[in-house]
Amino acid sequence: MFGVAVSLGLGSSQIAAGLSELFGWDASTFLKIMILAVLTMVCRLDRGGARQRG
């Protein structure tokens, strides 16, 4: 569980830096939190679908 948390944290920083470079967005804390929220939703949806399929 801690490995996943660290991966999400580091990954969100990398994604924010990439978006900042591509689109000129500020790599702020708010952007990183929004990225974490989207990644968390995607993971939860993926896990929920796997549970329903068996």
RAPE-V256360 format. One record per pair of residues at least 12 apart in sequence whose ideal C-beta (glycine too) atoms are under 10 Angstrom apart, sorted by the first residue. I is the first residue (numbers start at 1). J is the second residue. If there is no record, write none. Layout:
BEGIN
i = {I/I}
j = {J/J}
END
This chain:
BEGIN
i = {4/5/7/8/8/8/8/8/9/9/11/11/11/11/12/12/12/12/12/12/12/12/12/12/12/13/13/13/13/13/14/15/15/15/15/15/15/15/16/16/16/16/16/16/16/16/16/17/17/19/19}
j = {43/36/39/35/36/39/40/43/32/36/32/35/36/39/27/31/32/33/34/35/36/37/38/39/40/27/31/32/35/36/35/27/31/32/35/36/38/39/28/29/30/31/32/33/34/35/36/31/32/31/35}
END
